Amino acid sequence: QVQLVESGGGLVQAGGSLRLSCAASRRYAMGWFRQGTGKEREFVAAINWSGGRTYYADSVKGRFTISRDNAKNTVYLQMNSLKPEDTAVYYCNANPLGISDYPSPGDYWGQGTQVTVSS
């Protein structure tokens, strides 16, 4: 079993920045997904267990950065140049099969954190 706890969501104006954190109980490849109101959950970014490989959805490439601090068992999502369409609940995900399995999610999810971007 893997426990994932997200934090860092909130309300920000368009063009602003937020950083999400996900504390994990195991060191697996990790990803972030998001789900807007009335929309399906979509892949955002992933990082391998060591932090040496990353993978992004086209919609966030160049604006979001995923990273990890394995000493703290924490994965981060730095979100810059936020747009109203980035508004969603963001979920942390752990995938024992590795980064190559993304954008398919692994079996473990956090509780989600709300990000709201106002125009």
N, C-alpha and C positions, 0 to 999 in steps of 0.2 A: 504494500500500500504506500502511496506517495501523498503527502500533504503539501498543498500549495496555498499560499496566502498572499493575495495581492493588496497593494496600497498605492496611493498617489493620485487617484482620480480627482476630478473636480470640475469647476467652471472656469473657462478661460475665453478671452476674446479672440476672434480670428486673427491669425498672425502670431499668436502667442505660443508658449511652450509649456509642456508638462513632462514629468518623468514618472513612469510607473515602475513599481518594484514588485517582484514575486519571490518570496522566500520559499525554498523547496527543501523537503526532507531527504531527497535523493539526488544524485548527480547524473541526470540524463540530458539528452538533447531537449531543448525547451522551445516553446513557441508562444506567440501571442495571436489571439483571434479576437474578432469584435462582432457585435451584433447590434445593428440599429433597430429602431422601432419598426416593426412590420417587415423586417428584412431577415434573410438567412444569415447564419453565422459565417464569417469569412476569415480566411487566413490573412495575417498581417506580416509576421516576420518569424524567423526561427534562427537558432544558434546551436552549434554542436556542443558536446559535453565539455570540450576543452576551451571553447570560445574562439577557435581558429577559423571556423567557417560560419558564414551567415547567409541568409536567404530572405528576400523581401518580395512582397506583392508589388506589382508595378504602381499601384495607386499611392504607395507611401515611399517608394524608392527616392532617395535624395533628401527626404524630410525626416524620416524616422531612423533611429539607430538602436539596434539591439546589442546588448553586451551582458557580460556576467562576471561576477566576482566569486570564484569558487571557494575562497577562504570564508566567505559569508554565506555560501549556498544561496546566492541571490542573483536573479536575472533582472535586467532593467530594460525599459523601452523609453528612450528619449524621443519625444515628439516635438518637432519644431515646425514653424510655419503652418500651424493648425488651421484647418478649414471647417466650416459648419458641417460639411459632409463627413467629417471624422467623428462626429457625435455618435456615441455608441456605448454599450457596456463592453469593456475589454476583459478578456479572459486569458489567464495564463494556462499553459498546457505542457505536460511532460510526456515525452515519447521514448520509451525504452528501445525502440527500433532504430533510433538515430535520426539525424537531420535529413537523410535521404528520403525518409518516409513522408516528410512534409511536402505539399500542403495538407495531406491527410493527417488529422490530429491523432495524438496518442490517447490512451485510455484515462488519463488523469487530468482533472480540471480544478482550477481555483473557483472561488465563489463569484468572481467578477467585480469590477470597479467601474463606476460611471464616469465617462468623460463627456462633457458638454461644451461645445464651442459655439459661442454666440457671434452673430454677424454684426 
